[in-house]
Every structure is written in structure tokens, then in C-alpha cells.
């Protein structure tokens, strides 16, 4: 059975993740598979707690013209 993993952190609680961490959210069967799928050479990964309401990632829309 697949699980949701955060690759690049060693804690599954999103409230504890550093804003400076480069993380990947990966669906995989095992921690090792998640690290491989992430593909950035991270060695840390942790299962995300799916029984807790939490915001994992918020992606802002760039300012108008910022992509020009």
C-alpha cells in the first residue's frame, strides 16, 4: 500500500518543517522508494500523518509580470 512521504525532512508533521528545506512530497510504498523517486540525493524521508488536518504546501501565484 502506498503512503505519502515528505523527502528532505525527518518529521512527518508539516508544522515542524523548515521554510528553508527543499522537500518533495512523494507517494510510494516505502521510505527507500520515496527517496529514489524524489531523485535529488536526499537521505531523509518520513511518512506524513494522514490522520491529522494540516496544510502541507501552499503555492502562491507569481506577481503579474514576474515571469517575463
N, C-alpha and C positions, 0 to 999 in steps of 0.2 A: 504494500500500500504506500502510495506517495504521500509526502509531507511537505510543508512549507518550511524552507530553511533560509536563514539570513547568513550569507557568506561574508566574512570580514569582521564579524563580531563573535564573542563567545558567550553572549547572553541573549536569550530569546525575547526579552522584554524590550519593546521598541522605545519605551521611555528612558531606558538606560543607554541607548546608542548615542555615540558622539556625533555631532553635526559634521565633524571633520572626517569621519570614517567613510571609506569608499566601500559600500556594501552592494551585494547582489541579492535579490530575492529570487529564490530558485525552488522549483517543485521537483523533488527527487525522492527516491526510495531510501537512500542512506546519506549520511553526512559526507562520506567519501565521494559519492556520485555528485552531490551538490557542489563540492569544491571543484571537481573536474568540469562540470557544466559551466560554472562561473568563469573559468578559463583565465583568470588574472593572477594566478600564482598565490592566492590567499591560502592560508593553512588553518584558519579558524572558521568554524561554522557552528550554528546552533539551531535547533528546531524552534520555530516560532509558536508561541502558545495560542492555539486556535480557539481556546475556551474563554478568552478574555477580549472584551471590546477594546480596540486600540487602533490608532492611526499608525500605519506603517510608513507611508511615504506620501508627501504632498508635492505635486509638481506644478509649479507656477507657470503661467503663460508669459513668455518674454514680453518686455515693453515693446510698443509699436516702433518699428524701425530698428530694433536691436539686432535683428538677423540680417540686415542689409550690409 
